[in-house]
Amino acid sequence: MVDVSDVAGAVAVLRRIAFLLERTQASPYRSEAFRGAAGTVERTPADRVRALAKAGALTDLPAVGARTAEVVDRVLRGADVPYLEELEAAYRDATASPGDPAAAALREALRGDLHAHTEASDGATSIQEMVLAAFEVGHEYLAITDHSPRLTVANGLSAPRLRAQVEQIATLNAAIEPFTVLTGIECDVLDDGALDQDPELLDRLDVVVASVHSKLRMPRAEMTRRMVAAVSNPLTDVLGHCTGRRLTGRQRPPSEFDPHAVFEACAEHGVAVEINCRPDRLDPPDELLAIAVEAGCVFTIDTDAHAPGQLDWQAVGCAKAAAHGIPADRVVTTYPVERLREWTRGARGA
């Protein structure tokens, strides 16, 4: 639960409601309403917020509607917030089961997430909002991995936009120590296995996640060559959502490739296989994850979060990893940040 005192408490409650809605994949309009109201209230002088609440005029503020105004008003009056209590109860119910002790221990060992998106591409919020949520789930670091330029449908970052984001992250890191925001990208794997960004720029980043987003029905042999080429590139650190499948909504079958060849290449080149925790992906499927384990791969447990509350999805990936007997020392996201950087630099021969 959050501290619910005064205007700062109201902002925290609005953000917590947004977080809990995002975690359950509720309509983005609902979470955006609460997160937008939180930003408005935070930017408004506290005296004015209190005066508007007293006058019953909080909805005069931009992005504050009747429901979010009610939340702010109740916090300022020291009253309970039933909607928050309802969401917190649902959250407790969803996470109450102790589950597998090995999965719980692995979740406890995780230090960060290497796959997250912001409003710079197709995410919902700013880097700062993602970082606040990363604090909340107990991370020590978070990699920002917005899309690369070819994925125009996701507003992929051109080289100049990515360079600007790297500078923004450097400025942010100076203010939030010891937490670390890692520079990164989810780089589209082109048809021939090349990576969709300037190699010199990729080499400057902390984390490069290589993912296939196009021509997912490519014939098996061609897809295998494409993926092996991508993970053989010394700039690749992580193979993202390897099959591209979608389990819910607009469902999509997994791509076909030779998993032995791809995962053996990952093991040979020190590329981590991502265990993608998104409920609509849960990639790789169990039968492929078993092959990756046998091949000697290392792994990341990542959320592929597109909104702050989604950073809390790692438990399902930990359950998958534990079910396959993957120990913490084969999960890169348990590494402290300096060891993580040594791992990526070592893979690139730096």
C-alpha positions, 0 to 999 in steps of 0.5 A: 500500500502507498502512503496516502497523506496530502497531495503527494499521497494523492499522486501516489494513489493515482499512480498505484491505481494505474499500476494495478490496472496495467498489471491486469491488462485493463483497458489502457484508457483507464490506466492512462486516465489515472496516470494522466491525472497523477501527472497533472496533480503533481505539476500543480502547486499543492495549495491550489490542489487543496483549494480546488478540492475544497471548492469541489472543482478538481475537474477544472484541472487538465486530465482530471475527470470525475473519478480521479477527482474523487480519488484526490478528494478522498485522499485529501480528506483522509478517507478510504479510497474504495477503488484502490482497496478493491484493486489491492485486494484483487492483486493480493488474491492473484499473488497469494499462492506461494507456488513453487519455492524455486520460482519464488527464490528466482523471483527474489534473485532478480535484479532488473528487466532488460526489455521495456518500452516507453512512449518514445516508441509504442509504450504508454509512458515516459522513461521516468514513469517506468523507472518509478514502477521499477523502484516499486517492484524492487529492481536495481536496474531497467533497460529501455529497449524501444523499437528500431526504425524499420518498425514504423507501426511502433514508431521505431527510433531513428539513429538521431532519436536513439542518440537523444534518448541515450543522452536523456538516460545519462542525465537521468542516471546522474539523478537517481543513483544507485538505480541504473537505467540501461541504454538499449534497443529492441532491434528488428531482425531484417530478412537476412539476419542483419540488425536494423540500426547503425552498428556503431550506435548499437555498440554504444548501448548497454543491451541489444535485444534482437527480435523478429517482427516481420515475415513471421511465416518465413519458411523454416530453413530461411527463418533458421538462417535469419535467426542464426545470423542475428544471434551470431552478430557480436552486437546481439545480447538477447534473442527476444520472444523467439517464436513471435507467437500471440496467445490472446487477442489477435492470436498468432501461431509461432514461427517455424525454425530449427530450435537446435540450430538457433539455440546452439548458436545462442550458446556458442555466441553467449546470447541470452534467450529471453523468457518473455513474461507477457501473458499474450506471449509466454515465449518460448513455448515449453518444448522449445525452452527445454531445447534451449536449456539442453543447449546450454543457453543463458536466459533473461526473464523480461516483461516486454513491458509497454506500461509501468504496471506490466513490470510486475509480470516477471513471476510467470517467467520465473515459474517457467524457468523453475519448471525447467530447472534453470538455476539463478546463475544461468539467468542474466537478470539476476546479475548485478549491474556491473557484472551485467555490463561485463557480460555484454561487453565481453560478448562484443569483445570489448 
